[in-house]
Amino acid sequence: MSRTRRSPDRAAAAAIPVPRRPDRSTDTGAVAGRLWRAVRGQRGLLAGTGAFAIVSVVLSAAGPLLLGRATDLVLAGAIGRQFDAGTTRAEVVDDLGAQGHGTLARMLGTVDFVPGRGIDTAALGHTLLYATLVYLGAGLCAFVQGWLANLAVQRVIRDLRQDIEVKISRVPVSYFDEHRRGDVLSRVTNDIDNLSQSLQQTLSQLVIPLFSIVGMLAAMFWVSWLLALISLVTAPLSLLVVVLIGKRAQPRYLEQWRQTGLLNGHIEEMYTGHAVVKAFGRERQAAEVFAKGNEALAETTHRAQAASSALQPAMVFLSNLNYVLVAVVGGIRIAAGALTVGDIQAFIQYSRQYSQPLVYLASMAGMVQSGLASAERIYEILDAPEQTPDPAEPNLLATPVTGRVAFEDVTFRYSPARPLIENLSLAAEPGHTVAIVGPTGAGKTTLVNLLLRFYDLDAGRITLDGVDIATLPRPLLRSCVGMVLQDTWLFGGTIADNIAYGARDATRDQIVDAARAAHADRFIRTLPAGYDTMIDDDAVLSAGEKQLLTIARAFLTDPAILVLDEATSSVDTRTEILIQQAMARLRHGRTAFVIAHRLSTIRDADTIVVMNDGAIVEQGTHDTLLAHGGAYARLHMAQFDDATTKIFMQRRTGTPA
């Protein structure tokens, strides 16, 4: 029989979609506005940044005037040496005009020279000294301005990270059901870092260029209003270029970071399931999926960079065009005697300092657009719907909590179009153990998730000691529940810290007692540092040992309600028996919900609930359900096929033994 095999290329395409070229980003203006409001919160630092930037610009604007003055002094000395002493400047100019050198006479009329005198070295030295001090002051103010701006950016990013951390704790569990974990991690790490770099590079180096544009423009009008107006001719063209290219680049940056999140999601899955990938020989397919996603990311990055990189050459062209116009018209004005050479020198410096910020801002456009794209992805998390808030005036539980739990006509659906639990009712008395069994997808784990309010009910209610859990604060409700899951979770820290995760004030003796109750003390003491051993990935503990630590964690919290979701699935048979004995002691006087597939672990449960398709199909003790010969008996026979089950089934059907 032939089997149709899916090609690796198609599998890769399905795993990481090839990015399409988007028409537009969602709302860049709104994102920029929100980001500016966040930055504006650092008013004190921004005020200091602006003040030092203004001083730096003013000093920078004074520099060309001083250098122009120095040029005029040199030019005056060079011209003065060409004429005999004893005459005046006016006489020299008049003589040149009378000799028919009118243009030269008009030019010399603007130069403050003294016939027979050379360069005034004292005045030139003072002027150059003042220029040096001015430029040093401008540089120092620019340094302080950049330091303050960087401090403001880091505080904004710090607050943004804190907001995301708080937001992650407020979103419902369903949010992580609908979003790939790798993409969420990419937003919290890569996008935050990219935004931090973008803000740091732009805000710290953006203020002075913006003020420089204003300051240099004012100085240009001071020197020559005509040349200043000519320089402004290119300003509308520059703005038009920025807008047109920016509209093309921004959606591509958004797609670049979206594709980065997709690729990170694939990497996270492959690294987490590395052993499974190798066990099934899927290394080549995983590499092909990565290669396809990596190529797609490179393509989108190239498109974004190509779109924004066209901005700087266009701005350089406009800057050079402005320079040519200023040089030509300035030369004509010198010939007409309206300006000095020093004036033109100063004006050309101002013109360069006016156009350079425009070119610089254009070169930063790509980084700004990339940062805005990351900010947009970050704000998507911050705008995600949150779990329903706790009541403004929540109820409280009487102490001690007895642990009586009742499900009353509970209805719940993950998706409105897909029914799961409909009108389910169940009661668990204090000190009783309720075992929940059934096929995969029957709704067993969903039931305890509803008890912990990981999801909100569509209808009905769940009560704890007669109090509707929807009226209780979530922290209070969850403090009453100890949970041991099939999938263990331990954080990077010592074994003692992991056991005390739910009881921060626990003493070392209490931690050791809990480990002994969970039969974990023996293997812990064999480790080099004992309870102070640091947990490092999979190199220290086996899966079964990790599960023993999570069971010890549940022992230490001393909860009123226990939830055990296949809590002994990763331990050997002997340890499982010991843990069952320990659990029996722990369950004394407490309500326990045990989700199990191995029916041997729940024989002694007070109530066994058999679920299928979100409904309770049978309920009773082990013996009564086995005698009933229904769904539970069939599950039991499928697992054990023992003589006891056969006898019960024969009695029910009337067939001879």
JOVENLIN-V24409 format. One record per residue. NEAR is the number of other C-alpha atoms within 8 Angstrom. Layout:
[[NEAR] [NEAR]]
This chain:
[[2] [3] [4] [4] [4] [6] [6] [9] [8] [8] [11] [15] [11] [7] [8] [12] [7] [8] [8] [4] [6] [8] [5] [7] [9] [4] [6] [10] [6] [7] [12] [9] [8] [8] [9] [8] [8] [9] [10] [8] [6] [11] [7] [6] [11] [12] [8] [10] [14] [10] [8] [12] [14] [10] [10] [15] [13] [10] [12] [11] [12] [10] [11] [13] [10] [12] [13] [13] [10] [12] [10] [13] [13] [11] [10] [14] [14] [10] [11] [13] [11] [8] [9] [8] [7] [6] [8] [8] [10] [7] [8] [10] [12] [9] [8] [12] [10] [8] [6] [6] [9] [9] [9] [9] [12] [12] [13] [9] [10] [10] [10] [9] [10] [10] [15] [11] [10] [10] [11] [9] [6] [6] [8] [12] [8] [8] [12] [11] [8] [9] [12] [8] [8] [12] [11] [8] [10] [14] [9] [9] [12] [12] [8] [10] [14] [11] [9] [13] [14] [11] [9] [12] [13] [10] [9] [11] [10] [8] [8] [8] [10] [8] [9] [11] [8] [8] [11] [7] [6] [8] [11] [11] [8] [7] [8] [9] [7] [6] [8] [9] [8] [14] [12] [10] [10] [13] [13] [11] [8] [9] [15] [14] [8] [11] [13] [12] [9] [12] [12] [12] [9] [11] [11] [14] [9] [10] [11] [12] [12] [9] [11] [12] [13] [8] [11] [13] [11] [8] [10] [14] [11] [7] [8] [9] [9] [7] [12] [11] [8] [10] [12] [8] [9] [10] [8] [8] [9] [11] [8] [8] [11] [10] [8] [8] [12] [12] [9] [9] [15] [14] [13] [14] [14] [12] [12] [12] [11] [8] [13] [10] [14] [12] [13] [11] [13] [12] [10] [9] [9] [10] [7] [6] [8] [8] [6] [7] [12] [9] [7] [6] [7] [9] [8] [7] [10] [11] [8] [11] [15] [12] [8] [12] [15] [9] [8] [11] [12] [8] [8] [14] [11] [8] [10] [14] [10] [8] [12] [13] [10] [9] [14] [12] [8] [9] [13] [9] [8] [11] [13] [8] [8] [12] [11] [8] [10] [12] [9] [8] [9] [11] [8] [8] [10] [13] [11] [10] [13] [8] [11] [12] [10] [12] [11] [11] [10] [12] [12] [11] [9] [14] [12] [10] [11] [12] [10] [9] [12] [12] [12] [10] [10] [12] [10] [9] [11] [13] [9] [11] [12] [14] [15] [12] [14] [15] [13] [10] [10] [12] [9] [8] [9] [9] [6] [7] [6] [9] [7] [4] [5] [10] [8] [4] [4] [9] [8] [5] [7] [5] [4] [4] [9] [8] [13] [13] [13] [12] [13] [11] [11] [16] [13] [12] [10] [7] [6] [6] [4] [7] [10] [11] [13] [11] [9] [13] [9] [7] [8] [11] [9] [10] [11] [14] [13] [14] [14] [13] [12] [10] [7] [5] [7] [11] [14] [13] [8] [7] [8] [10] [10] [11] [9] [11] [10] [9] [10] [7] [10] [8] [8] [11] [12] [13] [12] [11] [10] [8] [10] [10] [12] [9] [10] [14] [11] [9] [6] [8] [11] [9] [8] [10] [12] [14] [9] [12] [9] [11] [4] [10] [5] [8] [6] [8] [8] [11] [12] [10] [8] [12] [14] [13] [8] [9] [8] [6] [5] [9] [6] [7] [6] [9] [13] [9] [8] [12] [13] [11] [10] [14] [11] [13] [10] [8] [8] [9] [10] [7] [8] [6] [7] [9] [9] [8] [10] [8] [12] [7] [6] [6] [5] [7] [8] [7] [9] [9] [11] [11] [14] [11] [14] [13] [11] [15] [14] [13] [12] [14] [9] [7] [12] [12] [12] [13] [13] [12] [12] [11] [11] [9] [6] [9] [11] [7] [6] [6] [9] [10] [8] [9] [11] [9] [8] [10] [8] [8] [7] [8] [13] [7] [7] [15] [18] [13] [13] [13] [13] [12] [7] [7] [9] [5] [8] [11] [8] [6] [12] [10] [12] [14] [13] [13] [16] [12] [9] [12] [11] [10] [9] [11] [10] [10] [11] [11] [6] [8] [14] [13] [10] [9] [12] [9] [9] [11] [14] [9] [8] [12] [11] [7] [8] [6] [9] [7] [6] [6] [12] [10] [9] [12] [11] [11] [8] [9] [6] [6] [6] [4] [4]]
